[in-house]
Amino acid sequence: MVHDDLDSLAIAESESKRVAALLRDARSALRRIDVLAATAMATGDESVPSIAEARVAVERVVRGLSLRQLILGRSPRRRVGR
């Protein structure tokens, strides 16, 4: 029983760290897209609509990962005890 709890804790911690890393990367991508959009708009580039579509897609990824992080909880130890 204790061994199962430790395995569950390790899995929960690993998943939480993985989701946090993905969320950091997705937010970073969102910031880079914003810079790209600003540059494209300043130069009058015709790629602005495509950049806007990319931003919407990355926003959706950020929302999904944020929800997953919320579900996992900040402390995996709390999930195991439930």
C-alpha positions in Angstrom: 0.0 0.0 0.0 2.8 2.5 0.9 4.7 1.5 -2.2 1.6 2.2 -4.4 1.2 5.6 -2.7 4.9 6.4 -3.4 4.5 5.4 -7.0 1.3 7.5 -7.4 3.2 10.4 -5.8 6.1 10.0 -8.2 3.8 9.8 -11.2 1.8 12.9 -10.1 5.0 14.9 -9.5 6.3 13.9 -12.9 3.1 14.8 -14.7 2.9 18.1 -12.8 6.5 19.0 -13.8 5.8 18.0 -17.4 2.7 20.1 -17.7 4.5 23.1 -16.0 7.3 22.9 -18.6 4.9 22.7 -21.5 2.9 25.7 -20.1 6.2 27.7 -19.8 7.1 26.9 -23.4 3.6 27.7 -24.7 3.6 31.0 -22.9 7.0 31.7 -24.4 5.7 30.9 -27.8 2.8 33.3 -27.3 5.2 36.1 -26.4 7.3 35.4 -29.5 4.1 35.4 -31.7 3.2 38.8 -30.2 6.6 40.2 -31.2 6.2 38.7 -34.7 2.8 40.2 -35.0 4.0 43.6 -34.0 6.8 43.5 -36.5 4.5 42.3 -39.3 2.0 45.0 -38.5 4.7 47.7 -38.4 6.0 46.7 -41.8 2.6 46.2 -43.3 3.3 42.5 -44.1 0.5 40.5 -45.5 1.1 37.6 -43.1 -0.7 39.3 -40.2 -3.9 37.2 -40.5 -1.9 34.0 -40.5 0.0 35.2 -37.4 -3.3 36.0 -35.7 -4.5 32.4 -36.5 -1.3 31.0 -34.9 -1.8 33.2 -31.8 -5.4 31.9 -31.4 -4.1 28.3 -31.6 -1.3 28.9 -29.1 -3.8 30.6 -26.7 -5.9 27.5 -26.9 -2.9 25.4 -26.0 -2.1 27.7 -23.0 -5.7 27.5 -21.8 -5.7 23.7 -22.0 -2.4 23.4 -20.2 -3.5 25.9 -17.5 -6.6 23.8 -16.9 -4.6 20.6 -16.7 -2.3 22.3 -14.2 -5.2 23.4 -12.2 -6.6 19.9 -12.2 -3.3 18.4 -11.1 -3.1 20.9 -8.3 0.0 22.7 -7.3 1.0 20.0 -4.8 0.8 16.4 -6.1 0.8 15.2 -2.5 -2.7 16.6 -2.0 -3.9 14.5 -4.9 -2.5 11.3 -3.6 -4.2 11.8 -0.2 -7.7 12.2 -1.7 
